[in-house]
Amino acid sequence: MPGSRVATTRGLALACHPGPTVAVTVLTALLAWSAGHTLPRGALVTAAVLTGQLSIGWSNDLVDARRDRAVGRHDKPIARGDVPAGTVRTATGTALLACVVLSLACGPAAAAVHLLLGVAWGWAYNLWFKRTDLSPLPYAVAFAALPAVVTLALPTPTWPTTWVLLTGALLGVGAHLLNTLPDLADDEATGVRGLPHRLGARRVRWLAPAVLLLGTVVAAYGPGMDSAGWALLVACLLLAVVAVTTRGRLPFVAAIGIALANVLALVVRA
């Protein structure tokens, strides 16, 4: 039935965690452009990352389906019954297979980093790390690896500089803290207690912008302090002040602003 196909497609799109998936894919495309990839090669690297993110997002909802039903998560397509778990399982396997093929096409070094330090750590988070004190670790490893996937896929493979890797790692930790903040209560109700849950919402609201601001400092000083670096640092300092002195949604928005500034720094200053 056409209607059911539309509903299934919509359910799959929502179950892949579209926000993070799109954000990481766009970041990869920008990094590929910044690194000097040709359009076909950049598209290949971006597609490899996209399929990896799809497999991570879908597997996350599969792993969490029982817990999502228990707390009545109406924003989760599997828990809500919009898409069968078997369909999501098939999509996950297909995306993972495509990710392996596309990653290998990017070259052995890029494939090894992407599959072992990116995708594997994303799956490890879904299966175990999210319930432990070490929950930020997969984010740190995977986000640090992302620029390396891009530069190792160049005709002459190269590793990014240390400041790029460190900025990526701090961006990943900050993203983890921000990503878990809205769901702390639901997660705790079903036994998911990563580091943000153990710290509590009040501490996380302070820690997320602090970690992201540390990434800004690295991105500002890493390539050599210049006018662009000072502008980046001052802008993010102001956003950090907003993040820790205001209430409501504004602190979250300000922290997202710091994260976006760090992404821009990775693209422009790397």
C-alpha positions as CSV (number, residue, x, y, z in Angstrom):
1,M,0.0,0.0,0.0
2,P,1.4,3.4,-0.9
3,G,0.3,4.9,2.4
4,S,2.1,2.2,4.4
5,R,5.2,2.7,2.4
6,V,5.2,6.4,3.1
7,A,4.7,5.7,6.8
8,T,7.5,3.2,6.8
9,T,9.9,5.5,5.0
10,R,9.0,8.3,7.4
11,G,9.5,6.0,10.4
12,L,12.9,4.9,9.1
13,A,13.9,8.5,8.6
14,L,13.0,9.4,12.1
15,A,14.5,6.3,13.6
16,C,18.0,7.1,12.2
17,H,18.4,10.0,14.6
18,P,18.2,12.5,11.7
19,G,19.6,15.5,13.6
20,P,23.0,14.0,14.5
21,T,23.1,12.0,11.2
22,V,22.6,15.1,9.1
23,A,25.0,17.2,11.2
24,V,27.9,14.7,10.9
25,T,27.3,14.1,7.2
26,V,27.3,17.9,6.5
27,L,30.4,18.3,8.6
28,T,32.1,15.5,6.5
29,A,31.1,17.2,3.3
30,L,32.5,20.5,4.5
31,L,35.8,18.9,5.7
32,A,36.1,17.1,2.3
33,W,35.7,20.4,0.5
34,S,38.2,22.1,2.8
35,A,40.7,19.3,2.4
36,G,40.7,19.8,-1.4
37,H,38.8,16.6,-2.5
38,T,37.4,16.5,-6.0
39,L,33.6,16.4,-6.0
40,P,33.3,12.7,-6.8
41,R,35.9,11.8,-4.1
42,G,34.3,14.1,-1.6
43,A,30.9,12.6,-2.3
44,L,32.4,9.1,-1.8
45,V,33.8,9.9,1.6
46,T,30.6,11.7,2.6
47,A,28.5,8.7,1.5
48,A,30.7,6.3,3.6
49,V,30.2,8.5,6.7
50,L,26.4,8.8,6.0
51,T,25.9,5.1,5.8
52,G,27.9,4.6,8.9
53,Q,25.8,7.1,10.8
54,L,22.6,5.5,9.5
55,S,23.7,2.2,10.9
56,I,24.5,3.7,14.3
57,G,21.3,5.7,14.5
58,W,19.0,2.7,13.5
59,S,20.9,0.3,15.8
60,N,20.5,2.8,18.7
61,D,16.7,2.8,18.3
62,L,16.7,-1.0,18.0
63,V,18.6,-1.4,21.2
64,D,16.5,1.1,23.0
65,A,13.1,0.0,21.7
66,R,12.0,-1.9,24.8
67,R,13.0,0.9,27.1
68,D,11.4,3.5,24.9
69,R,8.1,1.6,25.1
70,A,8.4,1.4,28.8
71,V,8.6,5.2,29.3
72,G,6.1,6.0,26.5
73,R,8.5,7.7,24.1
74,H,6.1,9.0,21.5
75,D,9.0,10.5,19.4
76,K,10.5,7.0,18.8
77,P,9.0,5.3,15.6
78,I,9.7,1.7,16.7
79,A,8.3,2.2,20.2
80,R,5.3,4.0,18.7
81,G,4.7,1.2,16.1
82,D,5.3,3.4,13.0
83,V,7.9,1.0,11.6
84,P,8.5,-2.7,12.4
85,A,11.7,-3.6,14.2
86,G,12.4,-6.1,11.5
87,T,12.4,-3.4,8.8
88,V,14.8,-1.3,10.8
89,R,17.0,-4.3,11.4
90,T,17.2,-4.9,7.6
91,A,17.9,-1.2,7.0
92,T,20.7,-1.3,9.6
93,G,22.4,-4.3,8.1
94,T,22.1,-2.8,4.6
95,A,23.6,0.5,5.7
96,L,26.4,-1.3,7.5
97,L,27.3,-3.4,4.5
98,A,27.2,-0.2,2.3
99,C,29.4,1.6,4.8
100,V,32.1,-1.2,4.6
101,V,32.1,-1.2,0.8
102,L,32.2,2.6,0.5
103,S,34.9,3.0,3.2
104,L,37.1,0.5,1.5
105,A,36.7,2.5,-1.7
106,C,38.2,5.5,0.1
107,G,41.4,3.6,0.7
108,P,42.7,1.2,3.3
109,A,43.9,3.9,5.8
110,A,40.6,5.9,5.7
111,A,38.6,2.7,5.8
112,A,40.5,1.4,8.9
113,V,40.0,4.7,10.8
114,H,36.4,5.1,9.8
115,L,35.3,1.5,10.5
116,L,37.4,0.9,13.7
117,L,37.5,4.3,15.3
118,G,34.3,5.8,14.0
119,V,31.5,3.2,13.3
120,A,32.7,0.6,15.7
121,W,32.9,3.1,18.6
122,G,29.4,4.3,17.7
123,W,28.0,0.8,17.9
124,A,30.0,0.3,21.2
125,Y,28.3,3.3,22.6
126,N,24.8,1.9,21.7
127,L,25.6,-1.5,23.1
128,W,27.5,-0.7,26.3
129,F,29.2,2.6,26.9
130,K,26.0,4.7,27.1
131,R,25.3,3.0,30.5
132,T,28.7,3.6,32.0
133,D,30.9,6.4,33.4
134,L,32.8,6.2,30.1
135,S,29.9,7.2,27.9
136,P,31.7,10.3,26.5
137,L,34.6,8.2,25.3
138,P,33.1,6.8,22.0
139,Y,32.0,10.4,21.1
140,A,35.6,11.6,21.7
141,V,37.2,8.9,19.6
142,A,34.7,9.0,16.8
143,F,34.7,12.8,16.4
144,A,38.5,12.9,16.6
145,A,38.6,10.3,13.9
146,L,36.3,12.1,11.5
147,P,38.8,14.6,10.1
148,A,41.3,11.8,9.8
149,V,38.9,9.8,7.6
150,V,38.7,12.8,5.3
151,T,42.5,13.5,5.0
152,L,43.4,9.8,4.8
153,A,41.1,9.5,1.8
154,L,43.2,12.1,-0.2
155,P,45.4,10.9,-3.1
156,T,48.3,11.4,-0.7
157,P,46.9,10.2,2.6
158,T,47.9,12.4,5.6
159,W,47.0,12.6,9.2
160,P,45.4,15.9,10.5
161,T,47.4,18.0,12.9
162,T,47.1,17.4,16.7
163,W,44.9,20.4,17.3
164,V,42.4,19.2,14.8
165,L,42.1,15.8,16.4
166,L,41.9,17.4,19.9
167,T,39.2,19.9,18.8
168,G,37.3,17.0,17.2
169,A,37.5,15.0,20.4
170,L,36.3,17.9,22.6
171,L,33.5,18.6,20.2
172,G,32.4,15.0,20.5
173,V,32.3,15.1,24.3
174,G,30.4,18.4,24.2
175,A,27.9,16.9,21.7
176,H,27.4,13.9,23.9
177,L,26.6,16.1,26.9
178,L,24.2,18.3,24.9
179,N,22.5,15.3,23.2
180,T,21.7,13.5,26.4
181,L,20.5,16.6,28.3
182,P,16.8,16.5,27.1
183,D,16.5,12.8,27.9
184,L,18.1,12.4,31.3
185,A,14.9,11.6,33.2
186,D,13.6,9.1,30.6
187,D,17.0,7.4,30.4
188,E,17.3,7.1,34.2
189,A,13.8,5.6,34.4
190,T,14.9,2.7,32.2
191,G,18.3,2.1,33.8
192,V,20.5,4.1,31.4
193,R,23.0,6.0,33.5
194,G,26.0,7.4,31.5
195,L,28.3,10.1,32.9
196,P,25.8,12.9,32.2
197,H,23.1,11.1,34.2
198,R,25.5,10.6,37.1
199,L,26.5,14.2,37.1
200,G,23.0,15.5,36.9
201,A,21.3,18.2,34.7
202,R,22.7,21.2,36.6
203,R,26.3,20.1,36.3
204,V,25.9,19.1,32.7
205,R,24.5,22.5,31.8
206,W,27.8,24.0,33.0
207,L,30.1,21.3,31.8
208,A,28.9,21.2,28.2
209,P,29.7,24.8,27.3
210,A,33.0,24.5,29.3
211,V,34.1,21.5,27.3
212,L,33.1,23.1,24.0
213,L,34.9,26.3,25.0
214,L,38.1,24.3,25.7
215,G,37.7,23.0,22.1
216,T,37.5,26.6,21.0
217,V,40.7,27.5,22.7
218,V,42.5,24.6,21.0
219,A,41.0,25.6,17.6
220,A,42.0,29.3,18.2
221,Y,45.6,28.7,19.2
222,G,46.3,25.4,17.3
223,P,47.0,26.8,13.9
224,G,48.6,30.0,15.2
225,M,46.7,32.9,16.9
226,D,45.6,35.5,14.4
227,S,42.6,37.8,14.0
228,A,40.3,35.0,13.1
229,G,41.4,33.0,16.1
230,W,40.8,36.0,18.4
231,A,37.3,36.6,16.9
232,L,36.5,32.9,17.4
233,L,37.6,33.0,21.0
234,V,35.8,36.2,21.9
235,A,32.6,35.1,20.3
236,C,32.6,31.7,22.0
237,L,33.5,33.3,25.4
238,L,30.4,35.5,25.1
239,L,28.3,32.5,24.2
240,A,29.7,30.6,27.2
241,V,28.7,33.5,29.5
242,V,25.2,33.3,28.1
243,A,25.2,29.6,28.5
244,V,26.0,29.7,32.3
245,T,24.1,32.9,33.3
246,T,20.7,32.5,31.6
247,R,17.7,30.2,32.0
248,G,15.3,28.3,29.9
249,R,16.3,27.2,26.4
250,L,18.9,30.0,25.9
251,P,21.8,28.1,27.6
252,F,21.3,25.1,25.3
253,V,21.1,27.4,22.2
254,A,24.3,29.2,23.3
255,A,26.1,25.9,23.8
256,I,25.0,24.8,20.3
257,G,26.4,28.1,19.0
258,I,29.8,27.3,20.5
259,A,29.7,23.8,18.9
260,L,28.8,25.3,15.5
261,A,31.7,27.8,15.9
262,N,34.1,24.9,16.6
263,V,32.8,23.1,13.5
264,L,33.4,26.2,11.4
265,A,37.0,26.4,12.9
266,L,37.7,22.9,11.8
267,V,36.5,23.6,8.3
268,V,38.2,27.0,7.8
269,R,41.3,26.8,10.0
270,A,42.4,23.2,9.5
